[in-house]
Amino acid sequence: MTQETIITTIDIDRIIEMAWEDRTPFEAIEFQFGLREKETIELMRQNSKPSSFRMWRKRMKGRSTKHQHLRLDGVTRFKCNLQRNISLNKISKR
């Protein structure tokens, strides 16, 4: 985490949500909140039950969509192109 970075409870909720999303790379979390992958993992460890953290780590291990450099060359966006605007942390209905 960068110096003097203050993360609110709302930010933590959003980071956890983004970390659980299969298609959101760690680079998107770093871009938006300034947390590197290692810092995101530590945040998940501190803010999850031990069993939930282990389940998340198992799910994320080796998932190519969680790392920008492992993605296909044509994927340049941070969100699904079918996803509509997000308001109040909820995805609008399609």
VENZI-V491583 format. One record per backbone hydrogen bond with DSSP energy under -1.0 kcal/mol. NH is the residue of the N-H (numbers start at 1). CO is the residue of the C=O. E is the energy in kcal/mol with one decimal. If there is no record, write none. Layout:
nh:NH co:CO e:E
nh:NH co:CO e:E
//
This chain:
nh:5 co:2 e:-1.4
nh:12 co:8 e:-2.4
nh:13 co:9 e:-2.2
nh:14 co:10 e:-2.1
nh:15 co:11 e:-2.8
nh:16 co:12 e:-2.5
nh:17 co:13 e:-2.1
nh:18 co:14 e:-2.7
nh:19 co:15 e:-2.6
nh:20 co:16 e:-1.9
nh:21 co:17 e:-1.2
nh:26 co:66 e:-2.7
nh:28 co:25 e:-1.1
nh:29 co:25 e:-1.1
nh:30 co:26 e:-2.3
nh:31 co:27 e:-2.6
nh:32 co:28 e:-2.3
nh:33 co:29 e:-3.0
nh:34 co:30 e:-1.8
nh:40 co:36 e:-2.4
nh:41 co:37 e:-2.5
nh:42 co:38 e:-1.9
nh:43 co:39 e:-2.3
nh:44 co:40 e:-2.5
nh:45 co:41 e:-2.4
nh:46 co:42 e:-2.3
nh:47 co:43 e:-1.7
nh:53 co:49 e:-2.7
nh:54 co:50 e:-2.3
nh:55 co:51 e:-2.1
nh:56 co:52 e:-2.5
nh:57 co:53 e:-2.8
nh:58 co:54 e:-2.3
nh:59 co:55 e:-2.1
nh:60 co:56 e:-2.5
nh:61 co:57 e:-2.0
nh:63 co:60 e:-2.2
nh:66 co:63 e:-1.4
nh:67 co:64 e:-1.2
nh:70 co:67 e:-1.4
nh:71 co:68 e:-1.1
nh:75 co:72 e:-1.5
nh:83 co:80 e:-1.3
nh:87 co:90 e:-2.3
nh:90 co:87 e:-1.6
nh:92 co:85 e:-1.7
//
